[in-house]
């Protein structure tokens, strides 16, 4: 664990040193604004996916406890929970890979490596994880809705 923390601290020191040596171009202010807007947008996306996935898990537990005492098709609920869990884990890993994509992109930019893929493979990993998170969230919501409709009490039925 200490080795990982040391490596992260070392990478930040290298990044800070390389960024302080980088020349400032006239368009850097606009670039910084766009980078900040993109960063904020992805933070909002991550928060939304985490909130919805976590909330859906909590709602489904409350639904079973209070409404569907003997649930029909419990495998549908298990699959929904798995999808929500995949969504949450994907976002968490995406945040970590995003950090490394940013570090690589900044180092490449400062070294003026034209034609290099900004962020390298970390960019593709981050994008793939974000798509996986969104897809599994939507799939989990569809399965949870299906499970809920199959387990709603019938009006007039004796519980």
C-alpha positions as CSV (number, residue, x, y, z in Angstrom):
1,X,0.0,0.0,0.0
2,X,2.8,2.4,0.9
3,X,4.4,1.6,-2.5
4,X,1.3,2.6,-4.3
5,X,1.0,5.9,-2.3
6,X,4.6,6.7,-3.0
7,X,4.2,6.1,-6.7
8,X,1.1,8.4,-6.8
9,X,3.0,11.1,-4.9
10,X,6.0,10.7,-7.1
11,X,3.9,10.9,-10.3
12,X,2.3,14.2,-9.0
13,X,5.8,15.6,-8.3
14,X,7.0,14.7,-11.8
15,X,3.8,16.2,-13.3
16,X,4.1,19.4,-11.3
17,X,7.7,19.8,-12.3
18,X,7.0,19.2,-16.0
19,X,4.0,21.6,-15.9
20,X,6.0,24.4,-14.3
21,X,8.6,24.1,-17.1
22,X,6.0,24.2,-19.9
23,X,5.7,27.5,-21.9
24,X,2.4,29.3,-21.8
25,X,0.8,29.9,-25.2
26,X,-1.8,32.6,-25.9
27,X,-4.7,30.1,-26.2
28,X,-3.9,28.5,-22.8
29,X,-6.6,30.4,-21.0
30,X,-9.4,29.2,-23.3
31,X,-7.9,25.7,-23.2
32,X,-8.0,25.7,-19.4
33,X,-11.6,26.8,-19.4
34,X,-12.6,24.0,-21.7
35,X,-10.7,21.5,-19.7
36,X,-12.3,22.7,-16.5
37,X,-15.8,22.6,-18.1
38,X,-15.2,19.0,-19.3
39,X,-13.9,18.0,-15.9
40,X,-17.0,19.4,-14.2
41,X,-19.3,17.7,-16.7
42,X,-17.7,14.3,-16.1
43,X,-17.8,14.9,-12.3
44,X,-21.5,15.6,-12.6
45,X,-22.0,12.5,-14.7
46,X,-20.2,10.3,-12.2
47,X,-22.1,11.7,-9.3
48,X,-25.4,11.2,-11.1
49,X,-24.7,7.6,-11.9
50,X,-23.5,6.8,-8.4
51,X,-26.5,8.5,-6.9
52,X,-29.1,6.8,-9.1
53,X,-27.4,3.4,-8.8
54,X,-27.1,3.6,-5.0
55,X,-30.6,5.0,-4.7
56,X,-32.1,2.2,-6.8
57,X,-30.4,-0.4,-4.7
58,X,-31.9,1.2,-1.5
59,X,-35.4,1.5,-3.1
60,X,-35.3,-2.1,-4.2
61,X,-34.4,-3.3,-0.7
62,X,-37.2,-1.2,0.8
63,X,-39.6,-2.5,-1.9
64,X,-38.9,-6.1,-0.9
65,X,-39.1,-5.4,2.8
66,X,-42.4,-3.4,2.7
67,X,-44.3,-4.4,-0.4
68,X,-43.1,-7.7,-2.0
69,X,-42.8,-10.0,0.9
70,X,-42.7,-13.2,-1.2
71,X,-41.2,-11.8,-4.5
72,X,-41.9,-13.4,-7.9
73,X,-38.9,-13.7,-10.2
74,X,-36.2,-13.0,-7.6
75,X,-33.5,-13.7,-10.3
76,X,-34.7,-10.5,-12.1
77,X,-34.0,-8.5,-8.9
78,X,-30.6,-10.2,-8.5
79,X,-29.7,-9.3,-12.0
80,X,-30.8,-5.7,-11.4
81,X,-28.6,-5.5,-8.2
82,X,-25.7,-6.9,-10.2
83,X,-26.2,-4.3,-12.9
84,X,-26.2,-1.5,-10.3
85,X,-23.1,-2.9,-8.6
86,X,-21.3,-3.0,-12.0
87,X,-22.4,0.6,-12.6
88,X,-21.0,1.8,-9.3
89,X,-17.7,-0.2,-9.6
90,X,-17.3,1.0,-13.2
91,X,-17.6,4.7,-12.2
92,X,-15.1,4.2,-9.3
93,X,-12.5,2.5,-11.6
94,X,-13.2,5.1,-14.3
95,X,-12.3,7.9,-11.9
96,X,-8.9,6.3,-11.2
97,X,-8.2,5.6,-14.9
98,X,-9.2,9.2,-15.7
99,X,-6.6,10.5,-13.4
100,X,-3.9,8.5,-15.2
101,X,-5.3,9.6,-18.6
102,X,-5.0,13.2,-17.5
103,X,-1.4,12.7,-16.3
104,X,-0.3,11.0,-19.5
105,X,-2.1,13.7,-21.7
106,X,-0.4,16.5,-19.8
107,X,3.0,14.9,-20.0
108,X,2.5,14.3,-23.8
109,X,1.3,17.9,-24.3
110,X,4.2,19.3,-22.4
111,X,6.6,17.2,-24.4
112,X,4.8,18.4,-27.6
113,X,4.3,14.9,-28.9
114,X,2.1,15.7,-31.9
115,X,0.0,12.8,-33.0
116,X,0.1,11.0,-29.7
117,X,-3.2,9.7,-28.4
118,X,-4.0,12.1,-25.6
119,X,-4.1,10.1,-22.4
120,X,-3.1,6.9,-24.2
121,X,-5.0,3.7,-23.4
122,X,-6.2,5.2,-20.1
123,X,-8.5,7.5,-22.2
124,X,-10.1,4.5,-23.9
125,X,-10.4,2.6,-20.6
126,X,-12.1,5.6,-19.0
127,X,-14.5,6.1,-21.9
128,X,-15.3,2.4,-22.0
129,X,-16.0,2.3,-18.2
130,X,-18.3,5.3,-18.5
131,X,-20.3,3.6,-21.2
132,X,-20.4,0.4,-19.2
133,X,-21.6,2.4,-16.1
134,X,-24.4,4.1,-18.0
135,X,-25.4,0.9,-19.8
136,X,-25.5,-1.2,-16.7
137,X,-27.4,1.6,-14.9
138,X,-30.1,1.7,-17.6
139,X,-30.3,-2.1,-17.7
140,X,-30.6,-2.3,-13.9
141,X,-33.4,0.3,-14.0
142,X,-35.3,-1.7,-16.6
143,X,-34.9,-4.9,-14.7
144,X,-35.9,-3.3,-11.4
145,X,-39.0,-1.8,-13.1
146,X,-39.9,-5.2,-14.5
147,X,-39.4,-6.8,-11.1
148,X,-41.5,-4.1,-9.4
149,X,-44.5,-4.5,-11.8
150,X,-44.3,-8.3,-11.5
151,X,-44.5,-8.0,-7.7
152,X,-47.0,-5.2,-7.1
153,X,-49.9,-6.4,-5.0
154,X,-53.1,-7.0,-6.9
155,X,-55.9,-4.7,-5.7
156,X,-58.5,-6.6,-3.7
157,X,-56.2,-9.6,-3.1
158,X,-55.8,-10.9,0.4
159,X,-52.2,-10.6,1.5
